[in-house]
Amino acid sequence: MSDIQNERLIEFISNSKVAFINGQFQEAFTLAKEAIKLDENCADAYQCAANVCMSLGRYEDAIEYYQKAVNCDPNNGNRFFSLGYAQASVNKIAEAMQNFAKADELLVLLTVMVLMVSMVL
């Protein structure tokens, strides 16, 4: 990806987040989709699209986007938590519990790593 494309990607994601915060869900979703077109491996773009879907009650779509975000960024516990929350919203309890457990595992590991680094500094 060129520097210009990367700048556009960052701009799409940033603007999607702002639109979402302002309740402009269609605009947020459109911008997230544009970011996905630029980079199909951008977890943040999928996360933005999923967040919009959750807010609109489109839980199955949200699950699909959160799953793609997890696939792109499998070491991010927050992404697993979001996926689990969406799954729980449609009573996919077993899957949700697995993703909550994975989120917990990753977030505990992150906490331990931060503590270890702080002890060195």
Salt bridges, closest charged atoms under 4 A:
GLU34 OE2 - LYS37 NZ 3.32
ASP44 OD1 - ARG79 NH2 2.64
GLU60 OE1 - LYS92 NZ 3.20
ASP61 OD2 - ARG58 NE 2.98
GLU64 OE2 - LYS68 NZ 3.64
ASP73 OD2 - ARG79 NE 2.82
GLU105 OE2 - LYS102 NZ 3.42
